[in-house]
Amino acid sequence: MRLAFYITSILTLTSALSASASYSLFDSGNAKVLKPEQRTLFGPQSGSFRYDKRMVAAAEIAAERARASSTYSCWRYVKNALLEAHIIDSYPKTRYAKEAGTELQTDFGFRKIAVSDPYKAPPGAVLVYGGPGAGHVEFRSKDGFVSDFVSLKPSPRPLIGVYVKPRS
């Protein structure tokens, strides 16, 4: 008797689950894009970044050209990779790495995204750091960070911003 009840319960539950899998309450006609302040309520993946995928190619170009250790030419390597990947159409004029974000926004259409942790930056994003001296700039790669050298860790300098080029 108990066995029959147990089998009937399992069959009922299985059929209910399969029926609910084919039906969804999602209505694409009424769906809306979340505002940035609402995205935090729905978890870290809800605000997926929409940016030019050539940014990932630029990070890969930089990784191919990177040295084993820093040559203190991070901004030059990033500029060249952006040009080679056809993200930008002219060579940036700023001299210091910590000025990169402002120039990328004003002259090349990049957008600063709301990311304060370098590890959470999307692959291909340009990370700009301040601090004493010229600062530092690097790409977020799939495995770490790259500019004139490859690193598994981000720069210890203070992060100024994370920049991506929106899709065209």
Phi, psi and omega in degrees: 000312180295322181296318179296318178297317180297315180294318178297319179297317180295317179295320178295315179296318180296316180292326178293319179293319180291326178291321181287336180290332181273352182242135181228147177273356181292128179242103184295336178291330181254002181290143180232152177283137180288146173283155182306322180289339178276335184299327181296337179284342185247016175095167187291335183270355185289333181258056184303142184281133177247107182213168183296121183291349175293344177297322178294320177298321178297319178296323178291323176297315178299320180295323178295326184267352186294152178265176179287328178221170185297140173251007183060032179232037186302314184293324178295316179296319179293317178302311182297321179293320177297319177295313182297326179275002179062033175279321178240156184254355176213159184287126179300148186265339183296148184267321187262143182299323183290350176267356186300316184300316180297315180292319179299323179288310187285322187258340188234005174078019177286161179232136176279129181255158184278073177229124180250353178250116182304329180292339181265000177291144179288152178303133181096346180293150177262123179255128182245130182242147177259220180098188182292154179076212186281346184086198181208150176220143181204162173268151168271120178259177180295329184253353183173235185219145184213139171216255173273353175212162181259139179217147174277343181245149177286169178298143178282354180293162177292130181285123177276315181184164177243128188235139174226157176262121180299154177298144178266000000 
